[in-house]
Amino acid sequence: MATRGIFEAQRFVTSEAVEIELPAAQVPTRMVSGIIDLLLVAVGVFLLVWLVPGEVFAADAALGQVFVIVVVALVMAGVPITLETLTRGRTVGKMVMGLRTVRDDTGPIGLRHAIIRALAGTVELWMTLGSVALITAMTNERAKRLGDFLAGTYVVHDRVRLRMLTPPQTAPELADWVAGADIGVLPDSLVVATRQFLARAGTLTPAARAQTGSELYAAVLGHVAPPPPAGAHPEQVMASVLAQRRRRDEERLERADALRARVLGQPS
């Protein structure tokens, strides 16, 4: 992941620093998922109570108390921990709604994450009737509840098609300059931040666009020589540099593949 600040990035980044959108699940969708899980738990508890003979608990009150404790522990922690661990972040409700819990770095969760989320859920979901979880989820862009913050996780849409942002293009008036420019190694964080800025510049306020653009422009020029022609628009310069960098990387990979084919021969 990229660093924060003007180089902030909250999404997937490929090895070529191409950003991929992975949308977080919103509060209404998570609520529906939770309601489905709650209904299934209620049905399961009803069936369990109905199948177990009542005479057993009538003869031994202590046994009845143990039974209640075990059922409550299973409902609050045992079942969600088991499901999320075995399915790598999914419950029945999440399966129905196409959701999955992942780590903050988008990797699959494990037993530790499931335990932390379940233990936190006993307070924010059960003891407060979901009010704490709802308030917490509505105050952050990833709709994370308290258990997600403690476990370092969040919930994503598992069925969406990942969408790669359109790569920047070379400005025609800068083609000759950028083709002969010496472009150094650009940090991935800078590349991602510049891509984000160019893709969303039209949605920024003029002041924010000017400030962020000037900071990124200065950072990019620190890795490029000679400087662009006088009067060149900074956003066109940044787009041209990124497009040229991508083209050179593609050519380098093609040369490496061709050399490997000559040395090793074509696969049979």
Disulfide bonds with the S-S distance in Angstrom:
none
